[in-house]
Amino acid sequence: MEQDDKVYKDLQRHLDSQAVGFPATESGAEIRILKHIFSSRQALIATYLNFKPEPIETIFKRAKGLVESQDVLADILGDIEKKGGILSRIRGDKKYYCNAPLVVGMYELQLDRLTPEFIEDLNTYFSDRKFGIEFLSTELPQMRTIPIAKSISIKSNVSTFDEVTALLKKSNGVFAIFECLCRKKKSLQGKKCKVTDRKETCMAVGDFAQMAMDNGMGRRIELDEAISILEKNQKQGLVLQPSNTKQADFICSCCGCCCGMLRIHKSIPKPMDFWASNFYAKIDASKCNGCEICEKRCQAGAVKLIENTQVSIIDLNRCLGCGLCVTTCPKKAITLNKKPTQISPPSTRDDLYDIIMAKKKGKLEKLKVTGKLIKDAVTTGQTHLFR
């Protein structure tokens, strides 16, 4: 192995040991991804960071043999941050830095750095079984689904973390809007989104928004515009997927044709065993007229019209509880219901990653996840998903 490749291999191993892993694959796509984001010196420095945010003084104590001063280290970390290789935040008068997982993290920060070769490497890596198992093996998912406000009954008594306007109002008031990376990646491959032709649909909130704007990504918006954009997203048929925390860092607006998260969702037999949502849709068969609007509206492939009865049914193994089908049903045959057991997300991203790290799965547990996927495919008759 060349010395240059060894640096990137060391960074891959380091990132794989963090809360959300970054496994090696036979294709080596993960090394090429790191080379796209980091110079060899930056890759070396990044191995001295942690998934937990730390001040420059703490990082320098570990890396002082590599750099002359804290100022030099701060400059290097700033350059890596601009390339989307690490995350930062301001607390008081100090800046804190940490490693970023590939997803959600480095990938989403490559908005202005996409190339055909990089996209090919991303697609190769994302389609690899090892990445998929790692992504599905976290104790808690990094994202969750929240419903369209208009789809929720007043009687539902919705928690603030499941109501998008409340999420925005509880933040520190900093919002940034971005072009959707997944949609942009698709368009660069010559494929058009089937749901929307709008570009600015994905949003960062609070510290995440400030960090992105400090590094030239996105544009700042006010609360009213943030709410207006999300309402347009929902009306067009995009699924709201914020960070799986009470204090939102981002709110993605996803489609089933471009979004990497929903593509994984549709590629496994029982995705809701790995997703977070507190609602599910239910169809009143006596009211359904078989118009198929709900099936076309669903981004998760959870709705299907039964031909002999001309009534639609919902696969609860796939239903995200987003409410998209509820708001457009002409017969008001669909309702959104709260699940019997409500899931309360961690308060912050730090809390989320602490939980994931504390319960990080080893090889045996990941083999069990693989076994579950195979068993689910057989029992549901969806073995075609693994061909």
N, C-alpha and C positions, 0 to 999 in steps of 0.2 A: 504494500500500500504506500502511495506517495505521501510525503509529509503533509502536503496541502490537504489531501483527502482525509488524513488522520485527524486533523483539526475538526473537520466537519463531522466525522464519525464520532469524535468525542462529544461534540455538541448534540448530536442525535441521541447518544446514550444519556447525556445529562437531561435533555428535554423529556426523554422517555421515563426518567425517574421522577419527574414532577407529577403534580396532581392529575393532570390530563396527559396521558402518555403520547409518545411519538415513535411508534415501533419501526424497526428496520424491515425492509422488504427485499425480496430477491431482485426486483427491478432496479433498486438503487435510486428510485425517484425522489425519496426523501432527502438524499444528499444533494441532488441537483436543485431541489427546492431551497435548501439552506444556502447553497452557493448563489442563488438568485438574490437572496435577501441580505446575506452577510459577506463581507470580505473575510479573508482568513484571520486577520487580526481581530475583527469584530466578533467572529465566531468563538475565538479563544476567550475574549473578555466575557461573552455571554454565558460561558460555562461557570462563571463566578457569581451569577445571579441566582435567585430562587423564585419559586412561584409566589412567595409572599413579598410584598413591597418592602424595600429597605432603603434607608438614606445612603447617600454617597459615602459617608464615613465608614459605615459597616461594610460596604462592598469593597472599598479601598483597602481595608485591613486584610482582605483575602487576596486581592489582586495587586497589591503594591509592588510585588516583584516584577510586574509586567509594565507598569506605567510609572512615570516620574512623580506625579502629583495628583491630588484629587481633581484639580482643574483639568488636567489632561484626560483623566478618566471621565469626567463630566462631559467633555467634548466628544469623546468616543461614544458614550452612551447616547448623547443627543443625536449623533449621526445614525446610530442603529435605530433609534426611535423614529426618526424621519423616514426610514425605510420600512417601518412596520415590523421590526424584529423583536421589540420589547415594548412594554407598557410603562406609563409613568402616571403619577398623580402628585398634586400639591397638598400638603398638610401643614397649615400654619405658614411658616416661612421656609419650609424645607420641601425638596422634591424627592420623591421615592420612586424606585425603579424595580421592575420584576420581569422575569421571563413571561412570555406569552405562549399559550398553547397554539397549535396550528389553527384549530377550530374550537371555540370562537376566539380569534385573536389575530395571528399573523396573516392568515388568509384574507380576512375582511379588510385588512389595512393595506392590501396590494392594489387598491382601486386604480391608481395611476401608474402602476408598474407591470401591467399585464403584457405579455408577449406570447406569440404562438407557441414557442418552445415551453414557456412556463406553464401555459394552460394545458399543454399535453402532459407535462409532468404532474400537474395537479390532478388531472383526470385519471392518470395511471395510478397515482397514490390513493385517491379517494375510492377507486374501484377495487383496491386490494383488500382481501379478506382480513388481513391483520389490522389495517386501519379501522375497518368496520367493527370488528370485535372490540378494539380498544375504545372506540367512540361509544359503543353500546354498553360497555362494562363499568362506566362510572356509577358510583353509588346513587347520585342524583343527576338527572340530565341538566345540561347547561342552559337549556331554553325550555319554555313552556308555552302553552297556547292559552290566550284569553279571548273571550267571546266579543262579538259585536254588541254594543250597548243596546241597540234596538231589538236584539233577539232575546233579551233577558226579561222575564216577567218581574214586575215590581215586587211581587211576593217572594222573590228568590233571595232577598237579603244578601246581596253580593258583597264579598269582602273587598276592601279597597285595592288589594293586590291583584284582583281579577277584573278590575274596571280601569280601562285605559286612561280616562281623564283624571281619575284619582291618582294614578301612578305618576302622571306628568305633574300634577299640582303638588305632590309630595316631594318632588325633586328640588334641587337647589336653584332651579330656574334657568339652567343653561341647556339649550337644545341646539343640535346641529343636524342638518338634513343632507343625505348623500345619494348619489346614484347607486342603485342596487348592483353590487359586485357580481352576483350570480347571473343577473340579467345581462350585464355588460359582457361577462365571459361568454355567455351563449351567443350574443350578437356578434362578437368577434369570431365566433365559429360559424357565422352565417345562418344562425337560427333565431327566429323571432318569438318573443313571448306571446302566448295565446290569451293572456288575461289583460295585459295593459301595455300601452306604448309609452307610458310615462316613465321617466328615468329616476327622478328624485323621490324615492319611496321609503328608504330605510333611514332610521333616526338613531342618533346617539344622545344620551342624556347625562347631565351632571359632569363628573370628572372625566368620563370617557369622551364626552363631547368636547370638553375644553382641551384635552390632550390632542384629539384629532385636529381641531382647528389650529392649535399652536403649531402643528406640523403640516399645515397647508391642506388639510382634508375637510371637505364639506363647507357649508355656509351656516352662519348662525341664524336662527329663527326665534320668534317669540312664541309664547304659549298658544295664542290664538291661531297662528299659522300651523303650529304643530298639530293641534286638534283638527284643524281643517284638512290637513294632508292625510291624517289617519282616517278621517271620515270618507274622503275620496277613495283611499285605498280599499276600505271595506266595501264601499258601494260597487267598486269595480270587481271585487271578488278575491281580494288578497287576504291571507290569514295573518293575524297579528301574533307574533312570537317574540316576546320580550325575554330578557335574561331571567333565569329562574330564581329571582330574588325579590324581596319586597321593595327594595330601593333599586329601581330599574337603571341599568347602564345603557341599554339599547332597546329599540323596538323594531324588529325586522317585520317587513310586510311581504309575505311569501306566496309564491304560486307553485303549483304542482309540476309545472313544466321546466322551470329554471332552478328553483331553490334546492340546494344540496341537501338540506335537512329533510324536506318533504320527499325528495327522491329516495333517500335512505328509508324513510317511513313507508313508502310504497313498495320497497324491495324486500321487506321482511314479512313473515306471516302474521304476527301479532304485535304490531308496532306499539300499541298503547301499553304494553308491558314495560316499555322503555321510555315512554313520553310522560309529560306532566300536564294534566288538564283536570279541572274540577267540574266539567259539564259534559253532557252527551245529548245528542238529538234523538227525538222519538217521533215516529210517524203514526198518525191516527188513520188506520186503513180505511175506515168508513168515510173519511173525507178526501182521501187521495184520489186524483183523477188520472194518474199515470202520465202526466205531462212531461216528465223527465227533466224539468228545469233544475230540480235539486241535484240530480246526477251530474248535470253539466256544470253546476255551480261548485260542487265539492272538489276541493283540491287534494284530497287524501284518498280518493277512490273508495270511499266508504258507503256510497249509495248506489243501489242497483235496482232497476225495474224488473220485476218478475213477470215474464211475458204471459203466462197462462192466467194470472190474476189481474194484470195491468195495475199493480200496486207496487210502489217502491218500498224497499226495506233498507235498514241501516245496519252495517256490520260494526258492532260496538268494539271489535278488536282494532278497528281503524278510525273510528269517529273521533276527531280532535276536539269536538265541542266548541267549534269556532262560531257557530250560529249563521254561517253564510247561507245555508239552505233555508233557515227559518224566515229570513227577511224577504225572500223572493217567492215563497210558495203562494200561488194565487188562491188556493183554497184554505189557507191557514191550517194546513193539516200537520204541520211540524212544530214541535215545541222544543225548547232547550231546557234540560233538567239538570239539577245539581246531583252529583254522584253522592251516594250514601256516606262515604268517607271523604271529607275534604282535606286536601293537601295544603299545608301552609309552608311556603318556601322560606329559605333562610333570609335573614335581613339584608345582607350585603354580599358582594362578589367574594370578599375575603372569607366570609363565613361559609359560602358555598364550596370554595376550593379547600378550605380546612376539612370539611366533611368528606369531600372526594378523596383527599390525600389520606385522611385517617383510615378510610375503608377501601383503599386502593387494592384492586384485585390482582392476585398472582396468577401464574400459569394454570394451575388447577381450576381456579374459579373461572378463568376465561374459557377453558375447555368446557366447563359446564354451560356457559353462555352459548357456545357453539352447539353443544348437544341440545339445548333448549330450542334453538332456531331450527335445527334439523327435525326434531320431534314435532314442533309446531307446524312445520311445512307438511309433514306427513299427515298429521291429524286433521289439518284443515284442507288437505288436498291441493296445496299450493307448492308442490315440489318444483314446478316450472320456474319459481323465483330463483332457484339456485343453479339453473342451467347456464 
